[in-house]
Amino acid sequence: MTGSNALDSQGTKPDVLILFPDDWAIYSPTLLRLVDILSESFAVRAHVLDTGRVDNTMLDQPRFRRICLSGSIAKLLRKTGTYRPFRAMALAHSARHAVGPHTQVIAVDADGTMAARLLGRPFHLLSLEVGRHPLFRLITGRHARSIIIQSPERLQYQFGGAIASQLPVFYVQNAPEVQHHPPVRVARREHPRLVYMGHLMPMHGLAAMLNLARAWPQATLTLLGLRNAAGMELVRAHNGDLIESGRVVVYEDYVPEAALPTFLGDFDIGLCLYELGRRRHDFNYLSSPAGKMFNYFSAGLPVVASNLAGLSPVSLHQAGIQVDSHGVEALIGACRTILDDYTHYSMGASHAAMHYDFRSAVVPLADFLRCCMEHS
């Protein structure tokens, strides 16, 4: 296990230390946006795990320290059930010299909080995944200074009323920063271009989207995002003819967040579907506000989404259609409904983008961090 960061050699203690336990930091928009905005006011350093599963080398070294672990060792740790405690210890070990007397620690999810406690520090919890973990709830109640989470429903589910009433809570969605209303767009009605931007895996509606592309020859579908082996097998093994004809495009390049509105501006409808299967009762999935949905909003792009609570902003802001069925008739019908009143739905997406603007949500958090520093 090795670390990579230029600032360590300077002996500089960060104002804000972020402990991110997952190995896909480059694909965590919330983390990247938070680092960017907080860096305008504070010295920020995020410690992140890197098993080589995705290319995290594009993270800038002054603000990110990658804890490099070989994929084979990570696989062995997972098989032995020791991966999660290991990564908490690895984060704590990596950050042990980075904590000053006024440093504010932002711990991401349960394993980030464990790392913070190994450092002996109170923390601000950034909750990206929710679940009912009694020890996690106990540690948060005793040692957290604030909670950063997506919605009141997820807060209540994870912690109940007692903790929620004791701590400052900041509601921050996995949404981009939007400085002005995205333009209201005009659709290509005869040859609509559909896009999916997210994790390419079966559970994320991949089969339904491919079936839609096959059943609607006038439309094209572009797939972009982190690749899953099972998902790519589904794409390539059974849909080679669609790829060959150009009706399905698997976009190979990484698109930086700043370029996403322009990239998404080439499409007409964003897709946000989930085939939860055995996870259909998993509150984390049911209530999770998908980052892809907010990215579509940021481009004024109407959305066809599953009828899940976490995707309710689509209906709430009239930014698209939520569907109960992922059958091709239902999906084509939803797309055509949007195309028939495209200005209305694009305007709804534009308004939703402004409503969930990331910067507006983070400013109160930054003020609170500053207050904590002054009184630490």
Residue pairs with C-beta under 8 A, 6 or more apart in sequence:
1 67
1 68
1 69
1 73
1 90
2 67
2 68
3 65
3 66
3 67
3 68
3 94
4 61
4 65
4 66
4 68
5 45
5 61
5 62
5 64
5 65
5 66
6 61
6 62
7 14
7 45
7 61
7 62
7 63
7 65
8 65
8 97
8 98
12 43
13 43
13 98
13 99
13 100
13 103
14 42
14 43
14 44
14 45
14 98
14 100
14 103
15 42
15 43
15 44
15 102
15 103
15 104
15 369
15 373
16 38
16 42
16 43
16 44
16 45
16 103
16 104
16 105
16 106
16 369
17 45
17 46
17 47
17 95
17 98
17 99
17 103
17 104
17 105
17 106
18 31
18 34
18 35
18 44
18 45
18 46
18 47
18 105
18 106
18 108
18 126
19 46
19 47
19 91
19 92
19 95
19 105
19 106
19 107
19 108
19 112
19 115
19 116
19 123
20 28
20 31
20 46
20 47
20 48
20 49
20 91
20 108
20 112
21 49
21 84
21 87
21 88
21 91
21 108
21 109
21 111
21 112
21 115
22 28
22 48
22 49
22 108
23 48
23 49
23 50
23 51
23 53
23 54
23 56
23 69
23 74
24 53
24 54
24 56
24 226
25 31
25 32
25 46
25 48
25 49
25 50
25 56
25 59
25 64
25 66
26 32
26 54
26 55
26 56
26 58
26 59
26 254
27 54
27 225
27 226
28 128
29 174
29 176
29 257
29 291
29 295
30 126
30 128
30 172
30 174
30 291
31 46
31 48
31 108
32 257
33 176
33 177
33 257
33 358
33 362
34 106
34 126
34 172
34 362
35 44
35 46
35 63
35 64
37 177
37 358
37 359
37 362
37 366
38 44
38 362
38 366
38 369
39 63
41 366
41 370
42 366
42 369
42 370
44 63
45 63
45 64
45 65
45 98
46 63
46 64
46 65
47 64
47 65
47 67
47 91
47 94
47 95
47 98
48 56
48 59
48 64
48 65
48 66
48 67
49 66
49 67
49 69
49 87
49 90
49 91
50 56
50 66
50 67
50 68
50 69
51 69
51 70
51 71
51 74
52 68
52 70
52 71
53 71
53 74
54 226
55 254
56 64
56 66
57 66
58 254
59 66
65 94
65 95
65 98
67 90
67 91
67 94
69 90
74 83
77 83
77 86
84 111
85 114
87 111
88 111
88 112
88 114
88 115
88 118
89 115
89 118
91 111
91 112
91 115
92 114
92 115
92 116
92 118
92 119
95 115
95 119
96 119
99 105
99 119
99 121
101 376
102 373
102 376
103 121
104 124
104 145
104 369
104 372
104 373
104 376
105 116
105 119
105 121
105 122
105 123
105 124
106 112
106 123
106 124
106 125
106 126
106 148
107 113
107 115
107 116
107 123
107 124
107 125
107 126
108 126
108 128
109 126
109 127
109 128
109 129
110 131
110 133
110 136
112 123
112 125
112 126
113 123
113 125
113 136
113 139
113 140
113 143
113 144
114 139
116 122
116 123
116 143
117 123
117 139
117 143
122 143
122 144
122 145
123 143
123 144
123 145
124 144
124 145
124 146
124 147
124 148
124 365
124 369
125 140
125 144
125 146
125 147
125 148
125 149
126 148
127 147
127 148
127 149
127 150
127 154
127 155
127 158
128 174
129 284
130 149
130 154
130 157
130 158
130 283
130 284
130 287
131 158
131 284
132 157
132 158
137 158
137 159
137 160
137 163
140 147
140 159
140 163
141 159
141 162
141 163
141 166
144 163
144 167
145 167
145 168
145 372
146 167
146 168
146 169
146 170
146 365
146 368
147 155
147 159
147 163
147 164
147 167
147 168
147 169
147 170
148 169
148 170
148 172
148 365
149 155
149 158
149 169
149 170
149 171
149 172
150 171
150 172
150 173
150 174
150 287
150 288
150 289
151 171
151 287
151 289
151 310
152 171
153 287
153 309
154 283
154 287
154 288
155 164
155 169
156 164
157 283
157 287
168 368
170 361
170 362
170 364
170 365
170 368
171 361
172 358
172 361
172 362
172 365
173 289
173 294
173 356
173 358
173 361
174 289
174 290
174 291
174 294
175 291
175 294
175 297
175 298
175 353
175 356
175 357
175 358
175 361
176 257
176 260
176 261
176 294
176 295
176 298
176 353
176 358
177 357
177 358
177 359
178 298
178 353
178 354
178 357
178 358
181 350
181 351
181 353
181 354
182 261
182 297
182 298
182 299
182 300
182 349
182 350
182 353
183 300
183 350
184 300
184 343
184 346
184 347
184 350
185 265
185 268
185 299
185 300
185 301
185 342
185 346
186 342
186 343
187 268
187 269
187 338
187 339
187 342
187 346
188 268
189 339
189 342
190 218
191 218
191 219
191 220
192 218
192 219
192 220
192 268
192 269
192 335
192 339
193 219
193 220
193 222
193 266
193 267
193 268
193 269
194 209
194 212
194 213
194 219
194 220
194 221
194 222
194 267
194 268
194 269
194 270
194 271
194 335
195 221
195 222
195 224
195 264
195 267
195 269
195 270
195 271
195 296
195 301
196 204
196 205
196 206
196 209
196 221
196 222
196 223
196 224
196 225
196 270
196 271
196 272
196 292
197 224
197 225
197 260
197 264
197 270
197 292
197 295
197 296
198 204
198 225
198 226
198 272
198 290
198 291
198 292
199 225
199 226
199 228
199 231
200 206
200 223
200 225
200 226
200 227
200 228
200 231
200 232
200 235
200 250
201 228
201 230
201 231
202 228
202 230
202 231
202 234
202 275
203 274
203 275
203 276
203 277
203 279
204 231
204 273
204 274
204 275
205 271
205 272
205 273
205 274
205 275
205 306
205 326
206 223
206 231
206 234
206 235
207 234
207 275
208 273
208 275
208 326
208 327
208 331
209 221
209 223
209 271
209 273
210 221
210 234
210 235
210 238
210 239
210 242
210 248
211 328
212 219
212 221
212 271
212 328
212 331
212 332
213 219
213 220
213 221
213 239
213 242
213 247
213 248
214 239
214 242
214 247
214 328
215 328
215 332
216 328
216 332
216 335
217 247
219 247
219 335
220 246
220 247
220 248
220 249
221 242
221 247
221 248
221 249
221 271
222 248
222 249
222 251
222 267
223 235
223 248
223 249
223 250
223 251
224 251
224 255
235 243
235 248
235 250
236 243
239 248
242 248
243 249
243 250
255 263
260 295
260 298
260 299
261 298
261 299
264 270
264 295
264 296
264 298
264 299
264 301
265 299
265 300
265 301
267 299
267 301
268 301
268 302
268 339
268 342
269 301
269 302
269 303
269 304
269 320
269 335
269 338
269 339
270 292
270 293
270 295
270 296
270 299
270 301
270 302
270 303
270 304
270 320
271 303
271 304
271 305
272 290
272 292
272 293
272 296
272 303
272 304
272 305
272 306
272 311
272 314
273 304
273 305
273 306
273 326
274 285
274 306
274 308
275 326
276 282
276 285
276 286
279 285
280 286
285 308
285 310
286 308
286 309
286 310
287 308
287 309
287 310
288 310
289 310
289 311
289 313
290 305
290 310
290 311
293 303
293 305
293 311
293 313
293 314
294 313
294 352
294 353
294 356
296 302
296 303
296 320
296 349
297 303
297 313
297 317
297 319
297 349
297 350
297 352
297 353
297 356
298 353
299 349
300 346
300 347
300 349
300 350
300 353
301 346
301 349
302 319
302 320
302 321
302 338
302 342
302 345
302 346
302 348
302 349
303 314
303 319
303 320
303 321
303 349
304 320
304 321
304 323
304 331
304 334
304 335
304 338
305 311
305 314
305 320
305 321
305 322
305 323
306 322
306 323
306 326
307 322
307 323
307 324
308 322
311 322
312 322
313 319
313 352
313 355
313 356
314 320
314 321
314 322
315 321
315 322
316 352
317 348
317 349
317 351
317 352
317 355
318 344
318 345
318 348
319 345
319 348
319 349
319 351
319 352
320 334
320 338
320 345
320 348
320 349
321 334
321 337
321 338
321 345
323 330
323 331
323 334
324 330
338 345
